[in-house]
Amino acid sequence: MKKIFSILLIAMLTMLLVISCTSKEDDAGDSSSGGSASFEVPDDLRGGEIIVYSPFPDEEILALSEPFTEQTDIKVSNIVISTGEALSRLKAEAANPQADFWLSVRAAVAQEAIQNDPPLIIEYKPSTLDQISAQYQFKDSKFVTGVGMYPLVVFYNADVLAEDGLDVPETYDDLLDPQYKGKIVMPHPATSGTAYSAISLFLQTKGEEKGWEYILDLAENVDQFTRSGRAPHRLVAQGEYPIGIGFYDAVFNMNAEGFNLTPIFPAPVFADPYTAAVVKGAPNEAKAKLFFDYLLTADAQKVLLDYGNYSVRDDIAPPKDGKPLTELEVAEYDWAHWGDVKSDVLDKFIEETQVQPPEKKK
């Protein structure tokens, strides 16, 4: 009887050992895949709140931050604000920062922020950096890390285009056609990182002289320059204009609401990733760094995918109906240069076009 009991006991212990090893292997697999176990959360950083400046709608930030909050007990509060407005606010608040984190920032704008006197953001590379594609790690930069991307597109409302008897534009040069005069809406580069990406793309790909000629001719056909980069999408979706210029993610999200915008990917395509930054002097700097670490994990990147973002990870495919970047002629974009000359470019744009930035609605 004792012999039988001993055999059973040994068998049970062996089974428990196998289960334990299997569990550890599974946990290791979750960690290597960039899931919820892929960044460490010190106990002293749990709880509290961080304030984020971002052009993303509250719904997106809520979905994006939910896994982070579950893992850290840190609440993420979003203030919806365009890139240009966020930069201005950070300058005004430099002596007493109100935000902890800045999300969806173009590298050229981040460069302006860190070169400001005093700097508005700090140098920080996330602890999860090696989880993303090498091309988006920007290891030569201490303040730029790719977080996500969405190509710059021309988009149109097919119903309004047909009603107005207009052809479908296929290239950026097509937008200069007289038939589109007063039919285009785009953001203003002084208040929108989207628009600055567009005009700096034209200058880089066409050259200084021809680039400015193109920008001025395009401005003649633009009926309205909006304050935010996402406003044109809603105006076109609602039928106020047939054509707009902006980023793909907002097209994706408008269509998710039930609208019907058609994107065009004119070559060469601006597809530089956006970055993020911890605000200098942030009230909750360490928690903001933790949020940055989280943004590169698979948990975060899969949420961004649901809102039309292209992932910076190699293991996550493009968003639904999004063209793979390998199928597009992607422009080589010198963000460092366009960060250095941003003020001069904006001054010239306003002087040459005589189009002032739209005032903020009260």
N, C-alpha and C positions, 0 to 999 in steps of 0.2 A: 504493500500500500504506500509506504514511504517512497519507494522507488518511482511509482507512478506519479505521486505528487511532485517529486523532484523534476521529473521529465516535463510535466505540465508547467511548472514554474519557469523552467529554462525556456520553454517554447514561448510563454507569455512575455518574458523579458526580451527575448529575441525580436518578437513582433513589435514591442514598444520601441526598441532601438531602431528598427527599420523605419517605423512611422516618423520618429524624431528626425532621422537623417533626411528623409524625403521632404519633411516640412522645411528643414533648413535649406535644402537645395531649391525649393520653390521660392523661399524668401529671397535667396540670392538671385534667382532669376528675375524676380520682380524688381530688385534694386538695379540690376544691370540693364533692364529695359527702360529705365528712366521713370518708373511709376512713383507711387506715393512714398516709397522707402528710399528715394534717390537723393534726398538732402536732409541734413541733420537739423533738428529743432532743439536748441538748448532750453532747458526748463525755465531759465530766468527770462526768456523772451516770449514765453507763452502769454496769451491774453493781450488785451489792449486794442488799439486801433491805429491804422495808418490812413493818411489822406492822400489821394492820388489825383493828379491833374491829367486828364486824358480826353481826346476827342471821341473816344468810344462811348456809345450810349450806356446808360445805367444797367440795362438788361444784360449787355455783354460783359460788363465788369462784374456784375453779380454772379453770372455763370462762371466766369474765369476765376473768380476768387473763392468760390464755394469749396473746392477741394483744399485750397490753401487754408481757409478758415477751419475746416474740419481737422486738419493736421496740426494747426498751430493755436487755435482759439483766438487768432488775430482778426479783427473785423477790418474790411477794406471799404472805405467810403470814397466814392468817385465824384469829382467835380468835372462836369462835361465842359470842355473848353478847347478851342482850336489851338494849334501849335503856336501860331503867332501871338495870340492873346495870352497863352500860358507863359511864353517867354517874357512878354511885357509885365505880366503879373509877378513873375519871379524876380524881375529887376526891381519892381516897386517894393517887394517884400524882402529884399536881400538882408536888411538889418534885422528883420523879425520874420523868418520863414513860417508860412502857414501850412505848406504842403510837405509831405515826406518823400513823395515819389512822382516821377514824370514818365508817363507811358506813351508810346507811339510818337517818337521824336526822330526826325530825319537827322542823319549823321552830321550834315552840314550845319544844322541848327544847334545840335549838341555841341559842336565845336565852337560856335559863337557863344554859347552859354558858359563853357568852361574857360574861354578866353576873356570873358567879361571881367571888369574890375569893380567889385570883387567877383570871383567865380560864383556861378549860380548852382553848379552841380559838382560832385566829387568824382575822383577817379575810382572806379570799382569794376572788377571782373568777377562775375558770378562763380561760385564754387562748383557749379554744374556745367561749366563752359565746355568740357570735353564731351558732353552728351550731344552737342549739336555739330552740324557739318563744319568741317575745317574752314571752308570758304567764308563762313559767317562768324567765325570766332574773332576776326580782326585782332590777332595777337600782337600786332605792332602798335595797336592803340590801347591806351589805358582807360579810355572812357566810352568806347563804342563796342557794342556786342549786338549782333543780329538777334532780334527777338521774334520777328515775324515779317511777312512781306505781302504786298498786294500790288500787282502791276498797275501802272498808269494806263488808263483806257479812255477812248472816246466812246460815249454811249448815246443811244437814241431811243425815242419813243416812236415805234413804227406807225402807230395810228396818226399821231400828229404830223409825222414826216409825210405820210400819204395825203393827209388833208391839205397840207401846204404845197403838195406837188413837188417835193424835194427828192433828189437822189440820195441814196445811202452813201455817206462818205466812207472811203476806205483807207485814206492816208491823212497825215497831218496837213500835207499840202492841199488836199481837197477842201479843207476848212476855209481856205482863202477864196474859194469860188464866190462870186457876187450873189449867187442864189441863197447863200447862208447868212447874208448881212442881217443882223438883228435877230438871228435864230439860234444863237449860241449863248450858253451861260457857263461861267467858270468862276473859281474863287479868285480873290485878289492876293497876289504874292506877298504883300506886306502883312497880311493877317493870316495867311494859310500856308502851311508847309507843303500842302498838295500843289498849290499854284507855283511856289518857288521851285519845287521839283520839276514842274513842267517847263518853266521858262529857262531854267538852267540847263535842262536837257536839250532844248532847242539851241542854246548858245554853244553847248559842247559839241553837238552832232553836226551843226551847220556852220560853225565858226562864228567869230565875233561879229563881223560885218553882216553876213547873210542871216545870222541868227537874230540880230536886232531888226533887220528888215522884215523877217518873218513875224516876229513878235508884234511889231507895230501894225503890220497888215492884218494879223489875226485880231488884234484889239479893235480894229475898225468893224469887224464882223460880230464881235461880242456885244450883246445888248446889256448884259448885267454882270458885274463882278461882285460876287457874294463875299461876306465876311468869313464864313467857314468853308472848309473843303468838302463838307457833306451836303451843304444846302443845294447845290446844283442838281444832285440826284433826285431830291424830292420835288424840285421845281419841274424837272423833265418828266418824272413819273406822274405828276399831277396834271400834265398837259400844258403847262405854261410856256415851255420851250420844247422844240423837237430834239435839240442836241446839247450835250454837256461834256465837260472834261473833268475827270476825277479818278479816284482809285477804285479798283475792282471790288474791294470788299463791300463798299457802300452799294454798288450795283447788286451784288449778291444779297445783301440784307433787304434792299427795297423789294426785290423779287420774292424774298421769303415772306414779305408782308402782303403779297398778292398783286404787286404791280408787275409791269412787263417791260423792263429795260433790256436792250440788246447791247452788249459790249463789243467793241472793236479793239484789237490790239495792234495799233499802228507801229510799224518798225521805224527806227529801233525802239524797243520797249524799255521804259524805265522800270526796273525791277529790283532796285536796291532795297535791302531790308531796313526796317525801322529799328531803332534802338530804344533804350529806356535809361533812366538815370535816377540816382539818389540825390535829393536836393541837399545842397550844402547848408549845414546848420539845421537840418531837419530835426524836429522834436523827437522823432522816433527812428533815428538813422539805422540802428542795428536791425530793427524789424523791417525797415524798407529794403535793406540788403537781403534779408531772408526772402522777401517777396520776389526780388530779382532772381535769386537762386531758383525759386520755384518756377518762374516763367519759362525756363528752358526745359523743364521736365515734360515727359509724355502727357501727364495729367493736364497740364496747362495748354500744351500745344494742340491737343485734341479738341479742347474747347474753342481755341482760336480758329481751328479748322471749321467748326460749326458756324462761324460768322464770316466766312469768306476769306480768311487769312491763309496764305501759303506758309507751311511750316519750315523752320530752319533746321529741322532734324531730317536725317536721311531715311528714317524708318516710318515716316508719315507722308502719304500721297497728297497731291493737290486737292483743294476743295471740290465739291460737286460741281460739274460743268466748267471747272477752271482748266484752262489750257496748261499742260505741263511746260515749264520754262524751257525744257529741251527742244520744244517745238517752236519756240519764239526766237526772234533775233533780238537778243538782250543787249542794251547799250552798255558800254564801259563808261562808268560815271565816276568822275574824280571829286568825291564829296569833300575832301580836304580843301581843294581849291575853291569850290563853290561856297564853302563855309567862310573862307578868308575874304572873299569879295562880295559877300551877301549884301552888306550895307550899300556898297557902290551900285550893285545891280538894281536894288530896290529904288534907290534915289533916281537912277536913270530911267527906270520903268515909269515912275510917277511923273518925272519931268517930260519925258518924250510922249507918253500917252495922255497926259493931263487927266488921268483917272486917279482920284484920291481914294484911300482905303475907306470902305463904307463904315459909318459910325455904328457903334454898338447900340442895339435897341434897348431902351430903358424899360 
